[in-house]
Amino acid sequence: MAIAFSSKTEAYKEFSNFHPSPMTIDGLTYKTVEHFFQSQKFPTSPELQAKIREAPTPVGAKRMGKRPSPHFRADWDQVKDGIMLQGLKAKFQDPALADLLKGTGTAYLQEASAWDSYWGTGKGCGRNRMGKLLMQVRTGLNQ
């Protein structure tokens, strides 16, 4: 069985990085996983990280994370999955969210994003990294 989710689906919209889920990582509080993820692109600029962390919406945080900057980390492609996993682990420390994720049992999780072939399913041939990382978090919660 597969469960498809996105920020726009009613069922399991909580799995989206845009879902409000305040978390604290290394003493800093983030409104969503998206805020955390985007801020980590710029480790040499605490000021830019703070602006992204304080963005009013996850869409705003994502836009800031896409802007060109000399502070953008050169190793992003190598570290982005680990950073996403760190954010997801922090998010699912929330007992209600952890129960929701555990409640999916052994279902295959898919981020239903036709425009994102890395994190989502793309147009049927995406890598679905978000779904796979969520399944990894779920396994950890069930141990």
C-alpha positions as CSV (number, residue, x, y, z in Angstrom):
1,M,0.0,0.0,0.0
2,A,1.2,3.5,-0.8
3,I,0.3,6.8,0.9
4,A,0.7,10.0,-1.2
5,F,0.9,13.3,0.6
6,S,1.6,16.9,-0.1
7,S,0.9,20.3,1.5
8,K,-2.2,20.4,-0.6
9,T,-3.7,17.0,0.4
10,E,-6.0,16.8,3.4
11,A,-4.8,13.4,4.5
12,Y,-1.2,13.4,5.7
13,K,-0.6,17.1,4.9
14,E,1.3,17.1,8.2
15,F,4.1,15.2,6.5
16,S,4.8,18.3,4.3
17,N,7.8,20.4,5.2
18,F,5.4,23.4,5.0
19,H,3.3,22.1,7.8
20,P,3.6,24.3,10.9
21,S,5.7,22.2,13.3
22,P,7.9,24.3,15.5
23,M,11.1,22.6,16.5
24,T,14.4,23.5,18.2
25,I,17.7,22.3,16.7
26,D,21.0,23.4,18.2
27,G,19.2,25.9,20.4
28,L,17.4,27.7,17.6
29,T,13.7,27.4,16.9
30,Y,12.3,26.9,13.4
31,K,8.7,27.3,12.4
32,T,8.8,24.4,9.9
33,V,11.2,21.9,8.5
34,E,11.4,24.1,5.4
35,H,12.7,27.0,7.5
36,F,15.4,24.8,8.9
37,F,16.3,23.2,5.6
38,Q,16.6,26.5,3.7
39,S,18.6,28.2,6.4
40,Q,21.2,25.4,6.4
41,K,22.3,26.4,2.8
42,F,24.2,29.3,4.3
43,P,26.4,28.2,7.2
44,T,28.8,31.1,6.9
45,S,26.1,33.7,7.3
46,P,24.3,33.7,10.6
47,E,22.5,36.8,9.5
48,L,21.0,35.2,6.4
49,Q,20.1,32.1,8.4
50,A,18.3,34.2,10.9
51,K,16.3,36.0,8.2
52,I,15.3,32.6,6.7
53,R,14.4,31.3,10.2
54,E,12.2,34.3,10.8
55,A,10.5,34.3,7.4
56,P,6.7,34.6,8.0
57,T,5.9,31.5,5.8
58,P,7.7,28.4,4.6
59,V,7.2,29.6,1.0
60,G,9.1,32.8,2.0
61,A,11.8,30.7,3.6
62,K,12.1,28.6,0.4
63,R,12.3,31.8,-1.8
64,M,15.1,33.1,0.3
65,G,16.9,29.8,0.1
66,K,16.9,30.0,-3.7
67,R,18.4,33.4,-3.9
68,P,22.0,33.5,-5.2
69,S,24.5,34.2,-2.4
70,P,28.3,33.9,-1.9
71,H,27.5,32.1,1.4
72,F,25.8,29.2,-0.4
73,R,27.6,26.0,0.7
74,A,29.6,24.3,-2.0
75,D,28.8,20.8,-0.6
76,W,25.0,21.2,-0.6
77,D,24.3,18.3,-3.0
78,Q,26.3,16.0,-0.7
79,V,24.8,17.1,2.6
80,K,21.2,18.0,1.8
81,D,19.7,14.6,2.5
82,G,21.4,14.5,5.9
83,I,20.1,18.0,6.8
84,M,16.6,17.1,5.7
85,L,16.8,13.9,7.9
86,Q,17.9,16.0,10.8
87,G,15.0,18.3,10.4
88,L,12.5,15.5,10.0
89,K,13.8,13.7,13.1
90,A,13.3,17.0,15.1
91,K,9.8,17.5,13.7
92,F,8.6,14.0,14.6
93,Q,9.6,14.4,18.2
94,D,6.2,15.9,18.5
95,P,4.1,13.0,19.9
96,A,1.0,13.7,17.8
97,L,3.1,13.8,14.6
98,A,5.1,10.8,15.6
99,D,1.8,8.8,16.2
100,L,0.5,9.9,12.8
101,L,3.7,8.7,11.1
102,K,3.8,5.4,13.0
103,G,0.1,4.9,12.1
104,T,1.1,4.5,8.5
105,G,2.5,1.1,9.4
106,T,4.6,-0.3,6.6
107,A,2.9,1.8,3.8
108,Y,5.2,3.2,1.1
109,L,5.2,7.0,1.6
110,Q,5.3,9.2,-1.5
111,E,5.6,13.0,-1.7
112,A,3.1,13.7,-4.5
113,S,4.9,16.5,-6.3
114,A,4.8,16.4,-10.1
115,W,7.3,19.3,-10.3
116,D,9.9,17.9,-7.9
117,S,11.6,14.8,-9.2
118,Y,14.2,14.7,-6.4
119,W,12.2,15.1,-3.2
120,G,8.9,14.0,-4.8
121,T,7.6,11.5,-7.2
122,G,8.0,13.9,-10.2
123,K,5.9,12.8,-13.1
124,G,6.0,9.2,-12.0
125,C,9.8,8.7,-12.2
126,G,11.0,10.9,-9.3
127,R,13.4,9.8,-6.6
128,N,10.9,10.4,-3.8
129,R,13.7,11.2,-1.3
130,M,11.2,12.8,1.1
131,G,9.0,9.7,1.3
132,K,12.1,7.6,1.8
133,L,13.4,9.8,4.5
134,L,10.1,9.8,6.3
135,M,10.0,6.0,6.1
136,Q,13.5,6.0,7.7
137,V,12.2,8.3,10.5
138,R,9.2,6.0,11.0
139,T,11.5,3.0,11.4
140,G,13.5,4.8,14.0
141,L,10.3,5.8,15.9
142,N,9.1,2.1,15.9
143,Q,12.3,0.8,17.4
